[in-house]
């Protein structure tokens, strides 16, 4: 089969033929129709991720048809249209992942290929209202957004939500999920265009976080926030604590701007602020996320689609940060 292989740090992926996967007991082979990129793929390619090994097929997100299974007990999956849960071996505790947890695409071969072998437990029926590209865009970013917003922050209808860094896949899914849950949402971005596009999707407002008084602007627009979802960390995190309503919840799952400094812990404990770390999600989170997408007929935002053979152009698009939505690879 053809695959986009990560063979050396900071070098382009190599499009080459690799051995077809074979399903062992409890596994399935999926003929992929589409795969999607995440920032994780770019960080691995640039050598900025732990546990890097080469060669490896990158990619955590994918959708396709099951062509084979490793055990007769799983034969009902054959020929079914599926999406893949990239959260492998979460463990038995829904509160946090276990010691064997890992994300598809490193150290296990991922979805930037024509086929993949995957545990049957990580298959889910593809939502019928989604195209292959839309379905492939959903898993990692959708799961991350759902756990942070719904499982960890326990969003309730009518609450005020702030999302930082709108435009990426996780932030856009968080916007869609929050609106579907009946919340009112504000966003931040360094791009006025992305703020306007978020407003067109239903956001109540937004501010440019490069403005020195961005937090004051948000206070004027919205007052305080019940829930804040952040993926950046950095110096701005302390301002998020100030923007939280007493008893508010701040869920965070990234630190692309570094570890925050200047946090006044007194503002957290005196105002009962909840700081909630989150990453990926459990099998229960994934199933609940799929049910929400199906019930509300939510459709992932697609930024641009590339053929599998042009995976390096897709990574360049990811690095440029100009996207609004998910970058997808059409495998066939």
N, C-alpha and C positions, 0 to 999 in steps of 0.2 A: 504494500500500500504506500501511498504518498503521504509524507508528513513534513511539517516545518520544524526542524530539529535545532535546538540550542546546543551548539558545539563548543563555543568559546566565549568568555566574558567580553562584553563590549564589541562583539562581532555580529554581523547580520545572521539571522537564522538561515539554515541550509535546507533548501527544499530537496528532499531525496526520498528514495525508496527504502522502506524498513520492513521488517518481518510482520506479517499479519498477526494480530493478537489471537490467542486461543483461550477460551473460557475454562477455568477450573471449576470445581464444585462450588456453588454459591455465587458464581459470576455469570455475566452476560457479555456478549460482544454486541456493540452498537455501531451500525453504519451511520456515521454522522452526516447530517445535512447542513448544519451550520454550527459555528463555534463563536465565542465572543471574547474580547480582550478585557483584562482588568489591569489596574496599575501594578498589581503583583507581577504580571508577566514582564513589564518594562523594568521593574526593579531587579528581577532576577537576571534579565539580559544585561543589565548594567553592573551586575555584581554587588548590588545593594541589599541582598537578602540572605538570611542565614541558611546554612545547610546546602549550599549550591553544589550540584554535581553535574557533570557532563559526560556523555551526551544525554539529553533529555528532551522529550516532546513537551513543550509548555501548553498552557491552556487549562482553565478550570471550568469553563462553561461550554455546554454543548447540548444539542438536540438531534435526534435521529430515530432510526428504526432498529429494533432488536433483531439480529440475524441468527444468533446461536446462544445457547445456554449450556452451562457445564453440568447440570443435573436435570434429570427428567421431571423432578418435582417443580421446576421453574418453567416448564415448556409453555405455559399459558402466556408468557411474555413475548414469545417469538412473533415477529411481524407487527408488534405494537409500536405506536409512535410515542416516544418518551423524551423527557428531559432528565438531566443528570444532576443529582445533589452532590456538589463538590466537597462536602464536609465529610471526610472519611474517618471511620472509627471514633465517633464522638465519645462513646462510652456510656455508662449506665446512669450517670447523674445529670439531669437536665439543667442543673444550676451552672455547671462548668464542664468543659471538655476534659477527657481523661488523658493519661500519659501516651496513648497510641494515636491521639488525634493528629491529623495532617490534612492538608488541602490538596486536592487533585491538581496535578501539573508540576509537582516537585514535593516529595521524591518520586511519586508515581507518574508514569507517562500520562500526559494530558490530552486535550481535545483538538490541538492543532494538527489533525490527521484525519484520514478518511475513515478510520475505525478506532475503537477504543474498547478495552476490556474493563469492566466495572462491576463491583458487587451488586447483586440483584437488589439488595436493600437500599441502594442509592439510586434506584430508578423510580420515576413517577410518570404517570400518564401525561402527555403533552396537553395543556389546555386547548380545547378545540378551536377557540376563537383567535388563537395566535398563529401567525406564520412561523415557519422554521426559524427565520432570523429573530423574530420577536421572542420566541420560546428560548432560543439559545442565549439571549441577552439577560434572561431573568435570574438564573440560579444564584451566583455568588453575591452580586450586588443586592438582589432582592432579599436574600436570606439575611445578609448583614443589616440591611435597613429594617427588616421586620423585627429581628431580635432586639435591636437597639431601641426602636420606637415602641413596639407593642409588648414584647416580653419583659424587657428591662425597665423601660420608662413607664410602662402601664398607661399609655395614653387613653384618655377618656374624651368622649364627644363634648364639644363646646370649649375645649381648652385652647390656649394660645401656644403656638409652637414656633421656635426659631430654628432654622436650618442654616448652617454655615457652608459656604463654598458650593453654591448651587451650580449645576452644569454637569458634574460627574454622575456616573450611573447610580451609586448608592444614594446620593443626595436627591436625585430625581425620583427614585423609588420611594424614598422617605416622604417626599412631597405628595406623591400619589397616594400612599398609604394613609398619611395624615388627613388628607382631604376626604378620602373614602370613609375614614372613621369619624368625620364630622368636626374636625378641628379647624381653627383658623391659623394660617401659616404665613410667617415672614421669612425672608431669606437674606443672605449676604453673598456678595460676589465682588470681584475686581472689575467685572465687565457689566456696564450698563445694559448692553444688549441681552446678556443672560438674565439679568433681573427682569427686564421687560418680557422675555420669553417665559419666565417663571410666573409672572403675573398673568400672562395669557393662559397658562395652565390652571390658574386658580389661586395663586398666592395673593395675599392681601396687600403686600408691599415688600420693600427690600431696600438695602443700603449698600453702598460701596465700602468694603472694609478697608480700603486704602485711605479713606477720608479720616482725618485725625479725630473727628467727633462722631464716628459711625455709631458708637454705643448711645450717645445722646440722641442721635437721629431716631434710633430704634425706640428709645424711651418715649420720645414725642409721638411716634407713630402708633405704638402698641402698648405702652406702659411696661409691665413686667410679663415674663413668660412662665407658663406652667412647666413646659418641657423644652429643653434645648438639646439638639443633636449636633455633635461636633466631630469632625474627622481630621482636624489640623493641629490642635494643641497650640504651642507657641505662646508668644507674649499676649495675644488676644484672649487667652483662656480666662485670665483673671477678670476681664470685663464681662465675660459670660456669667460669672458668679454674681456680679453686680446686677445683671439683667434678669436673673432668676427671681421669680415670685417666692415669698416665704413658703417653705415646704416644697419648692420646685425640684425638678429632676433634671440633671445634666448627664446624658449618656454620650460616651465618646468611644471611638474605635480606631483612631489613627493619631499619628504625631508627625505629620509631614513637615510641620513648622518647628519641630523640636519639642523638648519638654518645657512646660510652662514654668515661669518664675514669677515672683512677686505676688503669689497667692496669699491672701489674708485669711487664714483658717478661721479666725473669729467670725468672719462674714458667713462662713459655711455653718458652723455649729450654732451660732446665735440665731440664724434664720432658718435652721432645720433644712439646709440644702442637701440633697442627695446626689453624690457623685457616683456614676454607674459605669464601670468599664464593661465593654462588650466586644465580642469577636465572633464572626461567622454565626453558627446557630446549630441547634440540636435537630434530630430527625423530626421531633414534634413541631419545632419552629418551621421547618421546611414544609411539612404537610399543611400547617395552618396558613402559611404564606400562599401556597398554591390555592387553597380554598378561598382566600380573600380575593386573589386575582381572578378566579373563576366567577365568584359571586358578584363582583363589581365590574366584571369584564374590563379589567385594567389592561392597558397595552403599553409595554416598555417603549421608551423613546429611543429610536435608532439614529445615531449621528451619521454614520457612513458604513457602507458594506464593501468589502474587498474580497477578491478570490483568494483561496488558500495559498496559491502560489505567489501572492503579493502580500504575504504576512508582514514583511519588513516595512512596507509603506504604511500598514496599519499601525505598527509600533511607532513609526515616526509621527503619525497623526496623534497618537496617545501622548507622546512626549511634548508635542507642540501646545498642548492644553487648550486648543481652540474648540474642542468638541462640546457638544451639548447632547448628551445621551451616550448610548453604548456604541462601540465600534465592533463590527461583526465581520466574521470570515464566512463566506459562502463556500462550503466544502465541495459541493457538486456543481 
